[in-house]
Amino acid sequence: MRKIKIAIAGYGNLGRGVEYAVSLNPDMELKGIFTRRDPKTIETALNTSVYSMDTINSFFDEIDVMILCGGSATDLPKQSPELVEHFNIVDSFDTHAKIPEHFANVDEIAKKSGKVGLISVGWDPGLFSMQRLLFESVLVSGSGSTFWGKGVSQGHSDAIRRVEGVLDGKQYTIPNESAMDKVRAGEGADLTTRDKHFRECFVVAAEGADKARIEKEIKEMPNYFADYDTQVHFITAEELKKNHSKIPHGGFVIHSGKTGNNGENKQLMEFSIKLDSNPEFTASVLVAYARATYRLYMEGAKGAKTVFDIPLGYLSPKSAETLMATLL
């Protein structure tokens, strides 16, 4: 059986997670990792070949799906449209407010190139998006909310590190337990974004950096922190490494509704995850959707797609017959 040829663009925590995940899928092979850094400086987890992004035009015919592992703040808005001109791609763009804009940018190029560009894949957006759609479609008379954490947000941590004067940083998203209880009871319709979560940042600043400016810039950052109560702690690099080296996360999608005569029966739907490693789990989702992307492309699909466009069966290496016999 022909294996799906996968490549990785960008090699940080997420890229390393994709490297591990591909190795666990017997119907895939990893052709290489592409980086903007000097390839000689990259030590991979599984001795995967590393190439400069400048050489990528030599691989147009050797890669079935390129998995993009850059950040949503500045990398993916540029890389996804550029790479989908020559490759089928999967990205994890997670700035929710800008997803329609990102979709349109990728869609325009992908339709011209005849490639498939699957965007905003992960657990949120991604798996949680699917649950929100499913829950509100089933319980049409109801309401729900999504809660994240407690855990490290890769996208928000990346956004912190982009602030001038910041050497490193981690951001924890912390859900409000009382707000979760209200949603479960069907009483959370009036909750604001600020009511539901708190954001806590641990920042390593450069020597002599203006900490007051950094804190202000973080707290006022649109799409990331401006709508939340946010606390910023300045710590040393040693403290960050000792106390904040792991990348856990998790979250809940909760939807309550009523059915029956005059809504006499309360119903509750809930989906949750608890992760020791956020990037490794996200990487596993990306790899499953890379399989689906390849299958869509082989059927003649083109243009940008989201998880809403992917049949669940396309995620599995098993045949439709096996899935029907074992999971349906």
KEROPA-153240 format. One record per residue (C-alpha): residue in one letter; x, y, z. Coordinates in Angstrom, 2 decimals. Each point is the difference from the previous one (the first is absolute). Layout:
<vodren res="A" x="X" y="Y" z="Z"/>
...
// end
This chain:
<vodren res="M" x="0.00" y="0.00" z="0.00"/>
<vodren res="R" x="1.33" y="3.44" z="-0.96"/>
<vodren res="K" x="0.80" y="2.13" z="3.03"/>
<vodren res="I" x="-1.10" y="3.63" z="0.31"/>
<vodren res="K" x="3.06" y="2.22" z="-0.24"/>
<vodren res="I" x="-0.01" y="2.63" z="2.76"/>
<vodren res="A" x="2.29" y="3.00" z="0.54"/>
<vodren res="I" x="0.23" y="2.45" z="2.88"/>
<vodren res="A" x="0.47" y="3.76" z="-0.36"/>
<vodren res="G" x="1.43" y="1.41" z="3.22"/>
<vodren res="Y" x="1.64" y="-1.94" z="2.81"/>
<vodren res="G" x="-0.95" y="1.06" z="3.51"/>
<vodren res="N" x="-2.09" y="-1.87" z="2.57"/>
<vodren res="L" x="-2.81" y="-0.54" z="-2.50"/>
<vodren res="G" x="2.31" y="-1.13" z="-2.79"/>
<vodren res="R" x="1.68" y="-2.48" z="2.32"/>
<vodren res="G" x="-3.44" y="-1.30" z="0.98"/>
<vodren res="V" x="-0.89" y="-0.52" z="-3.66"/>
<vodren res="E" x="3.27" y="-1.89" z="-0.49"/>
<vodren res="Y" x="-0.99" y="-2.40" z="2.80"/>
<vodren res="A" x="-3.60" y="-0.31" z="-1.20"/>
<vodren res="V" x="0.92" y="-0.87" z="-3.60"/>
<vodren res="S" x="2.25" y="-2.79" z="1.29"/>
<vodren res="L" x="-3.05" y="-1.59" z="1.66"/>
<vodren res="N" x="-2.03" y="-0.14" z="-3.21"/>
<vodren res="P" x="1.04" y="-2.94" z="-2.20"/>
<vodren res="D" x="-1.68" y="1.45" z="-3.10"/>
<vodren res="M" x="2.25" y="3.11" z="0.08"/>
<vodren res="E" x="3.65" y="0.86" z="-0.48"/>
<vodren res="L" x="1.78" y="3.20" z="0.94"/>
<vodren res="K" x="1.97" y="1.39" z="-2.93"/>
<vodren res="G" x="1.65" y="2.82" z="1.91"/>
<vodren res="I" x="-0.15" y="3.14" z="2.09"/>
<vodren res="F" x="0.33" y="3.49" z="-1.52"/>
<vodren res="T" x="1.31" y="2.87" z="2.08"/>
<vodren res="R" x="0.98" y="3.66" z="-0.33"/>
<vodren res="R" x="2.90" y="-0.67" z="2.35"/>
<vodren res="D" x="3.30" y="-1.57" z="-0.99"/>
<vodren res="P" x="-0.89" y="-3.71" z="-0.46"/>
<vodren res="K" x="3.33" y="-0.98" z="1.52"/>
<vodren res="T" x="-1.09" y="1.51" z="3.33"/>
<vodren res="I" x="-3.19" y="-2.12" z="0.22"/>
<vodren res="E" x="0.18" y="-3.20" z="2.03"/>
<vodren res="T" x="-3.16" y="-1.99" z="-0.70"/>
<vodren res="A" x="-1.60" y="-2.56" z="2.30"/>
<vodren res="L" x="0.08" y="-2.87" z="-2.52"/>
<vodren res="N" x="2.92" y="0.95" z="-2.25"/>
<vodren res="T" x="-2.29" y="1.36" z="-2.70"/>
<vodren res="S" x="1.67" y="1.79" z="-2.91"/>
<vodren res="V" x="-0.09" y="3.80" z="0.33"/>
<vodren res="Y" x="0.02" y="2.41" z="-2.95"/>
<vodren res="S" x="0.07" y="3.74" z="-0.43"/>
<vodren res="M" x="-3.28" y="1.63" z="-0.97"/>
<vodren res="D" x="1.96" y="1.52" z="-2.87"/>
<vodren res="T" x="0.25" y="-3.45" z="-1.61"/>
<vodren res="I" x="-3.69" y="-0.83" z="0.20"/>
<vodren res="N" x="-0.58" y="0.46" z="-3.73"/>
<vodren res="S" x="2.06" y="-3.16" z="-0.57"/>
<vodren res="F" x="-2.65" y="-2.10" z="1.77"/>
<vodren res="F" x="-3.23" y="0.95" z="-1.79"/>
<vodren res="D" x="-0.52" y="-3.54" z="-1.34"/>
<vodren res="E" x="1.23" y="-1.91" z="3.06"/>
<vodren res="I" x="-2.46" y="1.11" z="2.70"/>
<vodren res="D" x="-3.71" y="-0.84" z="0.28"/>
<vodren res="V" x="-0.80" y="2.23" z="2.98"/>
<vodren res="M" x="1.99" y="2.75" z="1.68"/>
<vodren res="I" x="-0.85" y="0.50" z="3.69"/>
<vodren res="L" x="0.67" y="3.58" z="1.07"/>
<vodren res="C" x="1.22" y="0.40" z="3.57"/>
<vodren res="G" x="0.60" y="3.74" z="0.26"/>
<vodren res="G" x="-1.77" y="2.50" z="2.22"/>
<vodren res="S" x="-3.35" y="1.61" z="-0.79"/>
<vodren res="A" x="1.12" y="3.53" z="0.85"/>
<vodren res="T" x="2.41" y="0.53" z="-2.90"/>
<vodren res="D" x="1.07" y="-3.30" z="-1.60"/>
<vodren res="L" x="-3.15" y="-1.69" z="-1.30"/>
<vodren res="P" x="-1.72" y="3.06" z="-1.52"/>
<vodren res="K" x="3.00" y="0.22" z="-2.35"/>
<vodren res="Q" x="1.08" y="-3.63" z="-0.33"/>
<vodren res="S" x="-3.35" y="-1.69" z="-0.61"/>
<vodren res="P" x="-0.91" y="1.97" z="-3.15"/>
<vodren res="E" x="3.59" y="-0.26" z="-1.26"/>
<vodren res="L" x="0.38" y="-3.75" z="0.48"/>
<vodren res="V" x="-3.46" y="-1.01" z="-1.22"/>
<vodren res="E" x="1.06" y="1.28" z="-3.40"/>
<vodren res="H" x="2.11" y="-3.16" z="-0.34"/>
<vodren res="F" x="-1.08" y="-2.41" z="2.77"/>
<vodren res="N" x="-3.07" y="-1.36" z="1.70"/>
<vodren res="I" x="0.26" y="1.49" z="3.48"/>
<vodren res="V" x="-1.38" y="-0.37" z="3.51"/>
<vodren res="D" x="0.45" y="2.86" z="2.47"/>
<vodren res="S" x="-0.99" y="0.73" z="3.59"/>
<vodren res="F" x="-0.95" y="3.67" z="-0.37"/>
<vodren res="D" x="-1.80" y="0.76" z="3.28"/>
<vodren res="T" x="-0.82" y="3.71" z="0.06"/>
<vodren res="H" x="-3.76" y="-0.58" z="0.00"/>
<vodren res="A" x="-0.98" y="3.54" z="-0.98"/>
<vodren res="K" x="2.18" y="-0.13" z="-3.11"/>
<vodren res="I" x="-0.89" y="-3.49" z="-1.26"/>
<vodren res="P" x="-2.39" y="1.24" z="-2.75"/>
<vodren res="E" x="2.70" y="2.34" z="-1.31"/>
<vodren res="H" x="2.65" y="-2.72" z="0.14"/>
<vodren res="F" x="-2.36" y="-2.45" z="-1.73"/>
<vodren res="A" x="-0.64" y="2.45" z="-2.83"/>
<vodren res="N" x="3.72" y="0.64" z="-0.53"/>
<vodren res="V" x="0.81" y="-3.72" z="-0.18"/>
<vodren res="D" x="-3.08" y="-0.81" z="-2.08"/>
<vodren res="E" x="0.88" y="2.48" z="-2.73"/>
<vodren res="I" x="3.45" y="-1.51" z="-0.57"/>
<vodren res="A" x="-1.03" y="-3.64" z="0.52"/>
<vodren res="K" x="-2.75" y="0.16" z="-2.61"/>
<vodren res="K" x="2.46" y="1.41" z="-2.54"/>
<vodren res="S" x="2.65" y="-2.61" z="0.79"/>
<vodren res="G" x="-2.40" y="-2.92" z="0.24"/>
<vodren res="K" x="1.17" y="-0.85" z="3.52"/>
<vodren res="V" x="-1.86" y="-0.58" z="3.28"/>
<vodren res="G" x="0.71" y="2.41" z="2.86"/>
<vodren res="L" x="-1.45" y="-1.28" z="3.28"/>
<vodren res="I" x="0.16" y="2.79" z="2.59"/>
<vodren res="S" x="-0.55" y="0.44" z="3.73"/>
<vodren res="V" x="0.53" y="-3.63" z="0.97"/>
<vodren res="G" x="0.69" y="-0.99" z="3.59"/>
<vodren res="W" x="-2.19" y="-0.39" z="3.03"/>
<vodren res="D" x="-1.28" y="3.59" z="0.07"/>
<vodren res="P" x="-0.58" y="0.97" z="-2.68"/>
<vodren res="G" x="-0.47" y="-3.53" z="-1.27"/>
<vodren res="L" x="-1.46" y="-2.74" z="2.18"/>
<vodren res="F" x="-1.80" y="2.49" z="2.24"/>
<vodren res="S" x="-1.44" y="1.73" z="-3.07"/>
<vodren res="M" x="-1.52" y="-3.32" z="-1.07"/>
<vodren res="Q" x="-1.53" y="-0.53" z="3.44"/>
<vodren res="R" x="-1.52" y="3.49" z="0.05"/>
<vodren res="L" x="-1.59" y="-0.63" z="-3.38"/>
<vodren res="L" x="-1.27" y="-3.43" z="1.02"/>
<vodren res="F" x="-1.36" y="1.11" z="3.37"/>
<vodren res="E" x="-1.91" y="3.03" z="-1.24"/>
<vodren res="S" x="-1.39" y="-1.98" z="-2.93"/>
<vodren res="V" x="-1.37" y="-2.69" z="2.33"/>
<vodren res="L" x="-1.23" y="2.25" z="2.81"/>
<vodren res="V" x="-1.37" y="2.90" z="-2.02"/>
<vodren res="S" x="-1.81" y="1.36" z="3.03"/>
<vodren res="G" x="2.95" y="0.66" z="2.23"/>
<vodren res="S" x="3.31" y="1.75" z="0.44"/>
<vodren res="G" x="3.59" y="-0.91" z="0.62"/>
<vodren res="S" x="3.51" y="1.23" z="0.65"/>
<vodren res="T" x="3.60" y="-1.05" z="-0.43"/>
<vodren res="F" x="2.51" y="0.07" z="2.83"/>
<vodren res="W" x="3.75" y="-0.40" z="-0.40"/>
<vodren res="G" x="2.54" y="-1.10" z="2.57"/>
<vodren res="K" x="1.50" y="0.01" z="2.41"/>
<vodren res="G" x="2.89" y="-0.19" z="-2.37"/>
<vodren res="V" x="2.62" y="1.58" z="-2.21"/>
<vodren res="S" x="-1.27" y="1.59" z="-3.19"/>
<vodren res="Q" x="2.64" y="-0.35" z="-2.73"/>
<vodren res="G" x="-1.50" y="2.79" z="-2.10"/>
<vodren res="H" x="-0.23" y="2.45" z="2.89"/>
<vodren res="S" x="3.47" y="-0.91" z="1.23"/>
<vodren res="D" x="1.33" y="0.59" z="-3.51"/>
<vodren res="A" x="-1.75" y="3.38" z="-0.08"/>
<vodren res="I" x="1.70" y="0.97" z="3.28"/>
<vodren res="R" x="3.40" y="-0.91" z="-1.39"/>
<vodren res="R" x="-0.58" y="2.28" z="-3.00"/>
<vodren res="V" x="-0.19" y="3.07" z="2.25"/>
<vodren res="E" x="3.09" y="2.14" z="-0.22"/>
<vodren res="G" x="2.25" y="-0.50" z="3.02"/>
<vodren res="V" x="-1.34" y="-3.48" z="0.83"/>
<vodren res="L" x="2.55" y="-2.83" z="-0.05"/>
<vodren res="D" x="-2.40" y="-2.80" z="0.93"/>
<vodren res="G" x="-3.41" y="-0.53" z="1.53"/>
<vodren res="K" x="-2.86" y="-2.35" z="0.80"/>
<vodren res="Q" x="-3.70" y="0.75" z="0.26"/>
<vodren res="Y" x="-2.49" y="-2.02" z="2.03"/>
<vodren res="T" x="-3.71" y="0.08" z="-0.75"/>
<vodren res="I" x="-2.07" y="-0.63" z="3.13"/>
<vodren res="P" x="-3.76" y="-0.69" z="-0.15"/>
<vodren res="N" x="-2.45" y="1.40" z="2.54"/>
<vodren res="E" x="-1.59" y="-2.97" z="1.76"/>
<vodren res="S" x="-3.14" y="1.89" z="1.03"/>
<vodren res="A" x="-0.53" y="1.09" z="-3.59"/>
<vodren res="M" x="0.25" y="-3.65" z="-1.11"/>
<vodren res="D" x="-2.62" y="-0.99" z="2.56"/>
<vodren res="K" x="-2.34" y="2.69" z="-1.29"/>
<vodren res="V" x="0.30" y="-1.29" z="-3.56"/>
<vodren res="R" x="-0.69" y="-3.56" z="1.13"/>
<vodren res="A" x="-3.13" y="1.26" z="1.73"/>
<vodren res="G" x="-1.12" y="1.84" z="-3.13"/>
<vodren res="E" x="0.56" y="3.41" z="1.61"/>
<vodren res="G" x="3.13" y="1.22" z="-1.79"/>
<vodren res="A" x="-1.46" y="1.85" z="-2.97"/>
<vodren res="D" x="1.02" y="3.40" z="1.36"/>
<vodren res="L" x="3.59" y="-0.91" z="0.88"/>
<vodren res="T" x="2.64" y="2.19" z="-1.62"/>
<vodren res="T" x="3.40" y="-1.07" z="-1.24"/>
<vodren res="R" x="1.51" y="1.62" z="3.07"/>
<vodren res="D" x="-2.37" y="-1.93" z="2.27"/>
<vodren res="K" x="1.07" y="-3.38" z="-1.31"/>
<vodren res="H" x="3.80" y="0.10" z="0.04"/>
<vodren res="F" x="3.03" y="1.55" z="1.62"/>
<vodren res="R" x="3.40" y="0.23" z="-1.70"/>
<vodren res="E" x="3.29" y="-0.22" z="1.90"/>
<vodren res="C" x="3.29" y="0.83" z="-1.71"/>
<vodren res="F" x="3.55" y="-0.78" z="1.10"/>
<vodren res="V" x="2.48" y="2.16" z="-1.88"/>
<vodren res="V" x="3.79" y="0.11" z="-0.26"/>
<vodren res="A" x="0.95" y="3.54" z="-1.01"/>
<vodren res="A" x="3.26" y="1.10" z="-1.57"/>
<vodren res="E" x="2.40" y="1.89" z="2.23"/>
<vodren res="G" x="-1.00" y="3.65" z="0.10"/>
<vodren res="A" x="-3.33" y="-0.60" z="-1.75"/>
<vodren res="D" x="-2.94" y="2.21" z="0.93"/>
<vodren res="K" x="-2.10" y="-2.43" z="2.03"/>
<vodren res="A" x="-2.89" y="2.42" z="0.40"/>
<vodren res="R" x="-0.26" y="0.35" z="-3.79"/>
<vodren res="I" x="0.23" y="-3.77" z="-0.49"/>
<vodren res="E" x="-2.75" y="-0.63" z="2.53"/>
<vodren res="K" x="-2.23" y="2.65" z="-1.57"/>
<vodren res="E" x="0.60" y="-1.35" z="-3.51"/>
<vodren res="I" x="-0.86" y="-3.53" z="1.08"/>
<vodren res="K" x="-3.17" y="0.97" z="1.86"/>
<vodren res="E" x="-1.24" y="2.15" z="-2.88"/>
<vodren res="M" x="0.82" y="-2.48" z="-2.79"/>
<vodren res="P" x="-3.12" y="-0.45" z="-2.17"/>
<vodren res="N" x="-1.28" y="-3.54" z="-0.66"/>
<vodren res="Y" x="2.25" y="-1.35" z="2.77"/>
<vodren res="F" x="-0.22" y="1.85" z="3.33"/>
<vodren res="A" x="-2.04" y="3.19" z="-0.34"/>
<vodren res="D" x="-3.32" y="-1.70" z="0.83"/>
<vodren res="Y" x="1.27" y="-1.82" z="3.10"/>
<vodren res="D" x="1.19" y="0.75" z="3.50"/>
<vodren res="T" x="3.72" y="-0.61" z="-0.43"/>
<vodren res="Q" x="2.80" y="-0.15" z="2.54"/>
<vodren res="V" x="3.64" y="0.35" z="-1.08"/>
<vodren res="H" x="2.88" y="-1.31" z="2.13"/>
<vodren res="F" x="3.61" y="0.81" z="-0.87"/>
<vodren res="I" x="2.34" y="-2.85" z="0.91"/>
<vodren res="T" x="3.50" y="-1.20" z="-0.85"/>
<vodren res="A" x="0.83" y="-2.46" z="-2.76"/>
<vodren res="E" x="1.03" y="-2.48" z="2.70"/>
<vodren res="E" x="-3.40" y="0.26" z="1.70"/>
<vodren res="L" x="-1.80" y="-0.46" z="-3.30"/>
<vodren res="K" x="2.00" y="-3.12" z="-0.79"/>
<vodren res="K" x="-0.43" y="-1.45" z="3.49"/>
<vodren res="N" x="-3.69" y="0.71" z="0.57"/>
<vodren res="H" x="-1.55" y="0.37" z="-3.44"/>
<vodren res="S" x="1.79" y="-2.40" z="-2.36"/>
<vodren res="K" x="-2.95" y="-2.32" z="-0.59"/>
<vodren res="I" x="-2.85" y="0.74" z="-2.40"/>
<vodren res="P" x="-3.24" y="-1.43" z="1.45"/>
<vodren res="H" x="-3.46" y="1.11" z="-1.07"/>
<vodren res="G" x="-3.61" y="-1.05" z="-0.21"/>
<vodren res="G" x="-3.49" y="1.31" z="-0.31"/>
<vodren res="F" x="-3.74" y="-0.53" z="-0.18"/>
<vodren res="V" x="-2.80" y="0.54" z="-2.48"/>
<vodren res="I" x="-3.27" y="0.14" z="1.93"/>
<vodren res="H" x="-3.49" y="0.33" z="-1.47"/>
<vodren res="S" x="-3.28" y="-0.23" z="1.91"/>
<vodren res="G" x="-3.47" y="0.05" z="-1.46"/>
<vodren res="K" x="-3.59" y="-1.08" z="0.44"/>
<vodren res="T" x="-2.21" y="-2.44" z="-1.85"/>
<vodren res="G" x="-3.56" y="-1.25" z="0.18"/>
<vodren res="N" x="-3.27" y="1.80" z="0.65"/>
<vodren res="N" x="0.82" y="3.60" z="1.01"/>
<vodren res="G" x="3.60" y="-1.00" z="0.72"/>
<vodren res="E" x="-0.86" y="-2.24" z="2.92"/>
<vodren res="N" x="3.17" y="-2.09" z="-0.27"/>
<vodren res="K" x="3.49" y="1.41" z="0.49"/>
<vodren res="Q" x="2.81" y="-1.47" z="-2.11"/>
<vodren res="L" x="3.76" y="0.49" z="0.35"/>
<vodren res="M" x="2.76" y="-0.75" z="-2.52"/>
<vodren res="E" x="3.64" y="0.32" z="0.94"/>
<vodren res="F" x="3.36" y="-0.75" z="-1.61"/>
<vodren res="S" x="3.30" y="0.39" z="1.79"/>
<vodren res="I" x="3.70" y="-0.68" z="-0.40"/>
<vodren res="K" x="2.88" y="-0.03" z="2.47"/>
<vodren res="L" x="3.47" y="0.14" z="-1.50"/>
<vodren res="D" x="3.47" y="-0.57" z="1.37"/>
<vodren res="S" x="1.43" y="1.47" z="-3.22"/>
<vodren res="N" x="-2.01" y="2.55" z="-1.94"/>
<vodren res="P" x="2.33" y="0.06" z="-3.06"/>
<vodren res="E" x="0.22" y="-3.79" z="-0.26"/>
<vodren res="F" x="-3.78" y="-0.36" z="0.10"/>
<vodren res="T" x="-0.47" y="2.83" z="-2.50"/>
<vodren res="A" x="2.58" y="-1.68" z="-2.22"/>
<vodren res="S" x="-1.95" y="-3.25" z="0.13"/>
<vodren res="V" x="-3.11" y="1.82" z="-1.19"/>
<vodren res="L" x="1.96" y="1.65" z="-2.83"/>
<vodren res="V" x="1.33" y="-3.34" z="-1.18"/>
<vodren res="A" x="-3.44" y="-1.64" z="-0.06"/>
<vodren res="Y" x="-1.31" y="2.91" z="-2.06"/>
<vodren res="A" x="3.00" y="-0.23" z="-2.33"/>
<vodren res="R" x="-1.31" y="-3.44" z="-0.95"/>
<vodren res="A" x="-3.43" y="1.49" z="-0.69"/>
<vodren res="T" x="1.56" y="2.81" z="-2.03"/>
<vodren res="Y" x="1.82" y="-2.49" z="-2.20"/>
<vodren res="R" x="-3.18" y="-2.00" z="-0.57"/>
<vodren res="L" x="-1.96" y="3.10" z="-0.96"/>
<vodren res="Y" x="2.73" y="1.04" z="-2.42"/>
<vodren res="M" x="0.04" y="-3.45" z="-1.61"/>
<vodren res="E" x="-3.74" y="0.37" z="-0.57"/>
<vodren res="G" x="0.59" y="3.26" z="-1.87"/>
<vodren res="A" x="-0.82" y="2.49" z="2.74"/>
<vodren res="K" x="1.69" y="3.40" z="0.04"/>
<vodren res="G" x="-0.17" y="3.23" z="1.98"/>
<vodren res="A" x="-0.01" y="0.78" z="3.71"/>
<vodren res="K" x="-1.80" y="-2.32" z="2.42"/>
<vodren res="T" x="-0.76" y="-0.13" z="3.72"/>
<vodren res="V" x="-0.81" y="-2.92" z="2.30"/>
<vodren res="F" x="-3.68" y="0.55" z="-0.86"/>
<vodren res="D" x="0.75" y="-1.18" z="-3.53"/>
<vodren res="I" x="1.71" y="-3.27" z="0.93"/>
<vodren res="P" x="-1.92" y="-3.30" z="0.31"/>
<vodren res="L" x="1.01" y="-1.68" z="3.26"/>
<vodren res="G" x="0.86" y="-3.23" z="-1.77"/>
<vodren res="Y" x="2.72" y="1.77" z="-1.98"/>
<vodren res="L" x="2.01" y="0.48" z="3.20"/>
<vodren res="S" x="0.50" y="-3.72" z="0.54"/>
<vodren res="P" x="2.41" y="-2.31" z="-1.81"/>
<vodren res="K" x="-2.68" y="-2.71" z="0.22"/>
<vodren res="S" x="-2.36" y="-0.77" z="-2.85"/>
<vodren res="A" x="-3.62" y="1.11" z="0.01"/>
<vodren res="E" x="-1.03" y="-3.64" z="0.40"/>
<vodren res="T" x="2.22" y="-0.49" z="3.04"/>
<vodren res="L" x="-1.21" y="3.19" z="1.61"/>
<vodren res="M" x="-3.61" y="-1.04" z="-0.54"/>
<vodren res="A" x="0.62" y="-3.43" z="1.47"/>
<vodren res="T" x="2.03" y="1.10" z="3.03"/>
<vodren res="L" x="-1.02" y="3.54" z="0.97"/>
<vodren res="L" x="-3.47" y="0.69" z="-1.33"/>
// end
